[in-house]
Amino acid sequence: MKISDVVDTSRDQKSAEVLNELIEKDLSDALGMRIQDTVLVFGAGHSLAKDAARVKSKQFHKCTTTIAADGAALSLLEWGITPDIIVTDLDGDVRAIIRANKKGSCVVVHAHGDNIEKIKEVVPKLENVVGTTQTEPFGNLHNFGGFTDGDRCVFLAEHFGAGTIVLFGMDFGGEIGEYSGEYEKDIKIRKMELGKKLIEDLAARTGAAILNATSGGNHIAHVPKIGINTLEGII
């Protein structure tokens, strides 16, 4: 599966234009300032709740940058963690995203051909919004890389210079997590496979250390597994 297999360029462009109209100011510099040397990325896989509990118990979120992929924001809020950044195409729990935004989360909203109406509905309710697009960036929109919410989190952290990026809730298996939001299973699994490949490709060429602390899930090439206690020594 390639990105070109699932994108509708004309609708992606229309969605990007709608999002750009709703974003009054480019806040990407402020977004970049939130990225510390160590970034924790939370995907919406079936290990998410367990991983969020482990992070909470170790208090890792207090000395790192936390980035939630879309619906993962809800699980973090349930564990008393307000993500610093949420990366979303708005197909997850929008109420949780709005709630986290009110608590201080910066929301990186991604425009694509299937979420034009969601953008119109939700973005006006948010503050501290950065827009991204699958097309060529223009206006107040950026393209930091990636395709799904989860891998876009990783690309964003790497783009802004994170030295260590640690993955949680990134299972990448046939089982879809309860926080994943709206999806058609076959398409979702194919997109996850593509997202996994993009992370593997990035990990193979970046100078950042990308580590996998997901408690379950599949092997991710070029992304070493790390235990929570070993991670404590790094953070």
C-alpha positions as a printed Julia matrix, in Angstrom:
235×3 Matrix{Float64}:
   0.0    0.0    0.0
   1.23   3.46  -0.92
  -0.01   6.87   0.2
  -1.04   7.55  -3.4
  -3.37   4.52  -3.23
  -5.63   6.11  -0.62
  -5.5    9.86  -1.2
  -7.79  12.0   -3.31
  -5.55  14.91  -4.25
  -8.34  17.28  -5.26
 -10.34  16.7   -2.06
  -7.16  16.89   0.03
  -6.48  20.3   -1.49
 -10.04  21.46  -0.8
  -9.79  20.31   2.81
  -6.45  22.1    3.18
  -7.96  25.32   1.84
 -10.83  25.09   4.33
  -8.43  24.5    7.23
  -6.13  27.32   6.16
  -9.07  29.74   6.13
  -9.88  28.83   9.74
  -6.34  29.24  11.08
  -5.67  32.9   11.71
  -1.99  32.64  12.65
   0.88  30.22  12.1
   1.78  28.89  15.56
   4.37  26.37  14.41
   7.2   28.21  16.2
   5.29  27.96  19.49
   4.62  24.3   18.72
   8.32  23.67  18.22
   9.11  25.25  21.57
   7.04  22.55  23.26
   9.33  19.8   21.97
  11.86  18.82  24.65
  14.82  16.52  24.07
  12.76  13.48  25.09
   9.3   13.03  23.58
   6.74  10.38  24.48
   4.39   9.5   21.62
   1.13   7.73  22.45
  -0.66   5.78  19.74
  -4.2    4.47  20.11
  -3.3    0.77  20.07
  -4.76  -1.8   22.46
  -1.76  -1.4   24.83
  -2.51   2.29  25.35
  -4.33   2.18  28.69
  -1.67  -0.07  30.25
   1.11   2.12  28.85
  -0.53   5.33  30.06
  -0.79   3.82  33.54
   2.91   2.91  33.5
   3.91   6.41  32.43
   1.69   7.92  35.12
   3.19   5.69  37.81
   6.72   6.73  36.83
   5.72  10.4   36.35
   7.56  10.45  33.0
   5.05  12.94  31.6
   6.28  15.62  33.99
   9.79  15.8   32.53
   9.17  15.12  28.84
   6.95  16.27  25.99
   3.85  14.13  25.52
   2.21  13.81  22.11
  -1.09  11.96  21.67
  -2.31  10.54  18.4
  -5.97  11.53  18.1
  -8.08   9.21  20.29
  -5.12   8.48  22.57
  -5.84  11.85  24.16
  -8.89  10.38  25.9
  -6.9    7.62  27.6
  -4.25  10.09  28.77
  -6.91  12.37  30.23
  -8.43   9.37  32.01
  -5.04   8.83  33.66
  -4.68  12.49  34.6
  -2.19  13.33  31.86
  -2.86  16.34  29.65
  -0.87  15.83  26.44
   1.31  18.74  25.41
   0.36  18.13  21.78
  -2.45  16.22  20.05
  -2.05  15.2   16.41
  -5.44  14.51  14.86
  -7.52  14.26  11.72
 -10.58  14.58  14.0
 -11.92  11.04  13.64
 -11.3   10.21  17.3
 -13.07  11.46  20.44
 -13.53  15.13  19.59
 -14.91  15.96  23.03
 -11.71  14.68  24.63
  -9.62  16.73  22.2
 -11.59  19.89  23.02
 -11.28  19.16  26.75
  -7.52  18.65  26.5
  -7.22  21.82  24.41
  -8.95  23.79  27.15
  -6.4   22.34  29.58
  -3.53  23.59  27.41
  -2.9   21.0   24.69
  -1.8   22.35  21.32
  -3.84  20.61  18.61
  -2.22  19.79  15.28
  -5.15  19.32  12.9
  -4.54  17.42   9.68
  -6.55  18.13   6.54
  -7.47  15.37   4.12
 -10.3   14.68   1.73
 -12.52  12.84   4.22
 -12.67  15.36   7.06
 -13.78  18.66   5.52
 -17.01  18.83   7.53
 -15.24  17.85  10.77
 -12.75  20.66  10.21
 -15.56  23.17   9.75
 -17.32  21.91  12.88
 -14.43  21.44  15.31
 -11.58  23.84  14.48
 -13.56  27.0   15.42
 -13.96  25.49  18.91
 -10.2   25.14  19.41
  -7.35  27.44  20.41
  -3.63  26.93  19.81
  -4.16  25.11  16.51
  -1.47  24.23  13.99
  -2.61  22.98  10.59
  -1.03  20.26   8.46
  -1.77  18.96   5.0
  -1.02  15.99   2.74
  -0.55  18.41  -0.15
   2.21  20.94  -0.66
   2.22  23.28   2.37
   0.88  26.79   1.86
  -0.43  29.68   3.92
  -0.52  28.66   7.58
  -0.31  24.93   6.81
   2.68  22.6    7.14
   3.66  19.1    6.07
   6.0   17.64   8.69
   5.78  14.18   7.14
   3.9   11.01   7.92
   0.48   9.71   6.98
  -1.53   8.39   9.94
  -1.98  10.26  13.21
   0.48   7.97  15.01
   3.39   8.23  12.61
   2.75  11.96  12.1
   3.42  12.38  15.85
   6.82  10.78  15.37
   7.64  12.84  12.29
   6.62  16.03  14.09
   8.87  15.29  17.07
  11.79  14.48  14.77
  11.18  17.6   12.67
  11.49  19.83  15.72
  14.71  18.25  16.92
  13.79  15.72  19.6
  16.8   13.63  20.58
  14.85  10.65  21.9
  11.35   9.62  20.8
   9.67   6.88  22.83
   6.62   5.04  21.5
   3.73   3.86  23.67
   0.46   2.3   22.53
   1.97   1.6   19.11
   0.92  -2.04  18.67
   0.64  -2.18  14.87
  -1.11  -5.55  14.84
  -4.4   -6.86  13.5
  -6.21  -5.78  16.67
  -7.44  -2.19  16.64
  -7.44  -0.3   19.94
 -10.63   0.92  21.59
  -9.44   4.54  21.37
  -8.89   4.5   17.61
 -12.11   6.32  16.69
 -14.09   5.83  13.49
 -12.72   3.37  10.95
 -13.34   0.6    8.43
 -11.28  -2.3    9.75
  -9.6   -3.42   6.51
  -8.65   0.12   5.53
  -7.52   0.92   9.08
  -5.2   -2.09   9.19
  -3.69  -1.21   5.8
  -3.12   2.36   6.96
  -1.48   1.12  10.16
   0.85  -1.04   8.09
   1.82   2.01   6.07
   2.3    4.09   9.22
   4.56   1.39  10.66
   6.64   1.35   7.47
   7.01   5.14   7.56
   8.27   5.01  11.16
  10.72   2.26  10.23
  12.04   4.28   7.3
  12.41   7.39   9.47
  14.15   5.44  12.25
  16.66   4.05   9.74
  17.82   7.5    8.62
  17.28   9.95  11.49
  19.84  11.0   14.06
  17.17  10.8   16.77
  16.84   7.66  18.88
  13.39   6.15  18.34
  12.56   3.55  20.99
   9.53   1.29  21.45
   8.19   1.05  25.01
   4.8   -0.33  23.95
   3.9   -3.12  26.37
   2.48  -5.33  23.6
   2.39  -5.15  19.84
   4.61  -6.11  16.95
   8.29  -5.63  16.18
   9.13  -2.31  14.51
  12.3   -2.47  12.42
  15.08  -0.06  13.47
  13.11   0.81  16.63
  14.56  -1.1   19.61
  12.26  -2.34  22.35
  12.92  -0.81  25.75
  11.56  -1.77  29.15
   9.96   0.77  31.44
  12.69   0.39  34.09
  15.48   0.84  31.54
  13.66   3.88  30.21
  13.64   5.34  33.7
  17.44   5.47  33.58
  17.34   7.39  30.3
  14.66   9.92  31.25
